[in-house]
Amino acid sequence: MSGHEGLEAASKNSILNANYISHRLKDHFPTKYSRNGLVAHECILDCAEFAKVNIKEKDIAKRLMD
């Protein structure tokens, strides 16, 4: 519905946002599947350390949305 320009803008924004989140959280959560410190359109964080103290991924996601 947004046409070629809208799709291109949405793609650029998703890549920019994913890399921003990855960079801001790198001291707290290791980022999986990054190359040269950059990610694609999604940022996948490794939450394995938090599972050891009974904190679930859903809890982390809720806090990030807040």
C-alpha positions in Angstrom: 0.0 0.0 0.0 2.9 2.3 0.6 4.5 1.6 -2.7 8.2 1.1 -3.5 9.3 4.2 -1.5 7.3 3.2 1.6 8.7 -0.4 1.5 12.3 0.9 1.1 11.8 3.4 4.0 10.3 0.7 6.3 13.2 -1.6 5.4 15.8 1.0 6.2 14.1 1.9 9.5 13.9 -1.7 10.6 17.7 -2.2 10.0 18.5 1.1 11.7 16.4 0.3 14.7 17.7 -3.3 15.1 21.3 -2.0 15.0 20.5 0.8 17.5 19.0 -1.7 20.0 21.9 -4.1 19.5 24.4 -1.4 20.1 22.7 0.1 23.2 22.2 -3.3 24.9 25.6 -4.8 23.9 27.0 -4.4 27.5 24.0 -6.3 29.0 23.0 -8.8 26.4 25.2 -10.5 23.8 23.7 -10.2 20.3 23.4 -13.4 18.3 23.9 -13.6 14.5 25.8 -10.3 14.0 28.5 -9.8 11.5 31.1 -7.1 12.0 29.0 -5.8 14.9 25.9 -5.2 12.7 22.7 -7.1 12.5 20.1 -7.3 9.7 16.4 -6.3 10.2 16.0 -8.0 13.5 18.1 -8.1 16.7 18.3 -11.4 18.5 19.6 -11.1 22.1 21.1 -14.0 24.0 19.3 -14.3 27.4 20.8 -17.6 28.5 22.5 -16.0 31.5 19.2 -14.8 32.9 17.6 -18.2 32.7 20.1 -19.3 35.4 18.4 -16.9 37.9 14.8 -17.8 36.7 14.2 -14.7 34.6 12.4 -15.5 31.4 12.7 -13.9 28.0 9.1 -12.7 28.2 10.0 -10.7 31.4 13.0 -9.1 29.6 10.8 -8.3 26.5 8.2 -6.6 28.7 10.8 -4.5 30.4 12.3 -3.4 27.0 8.9 -2.3 25.8 8.3 -0.2 29.0 
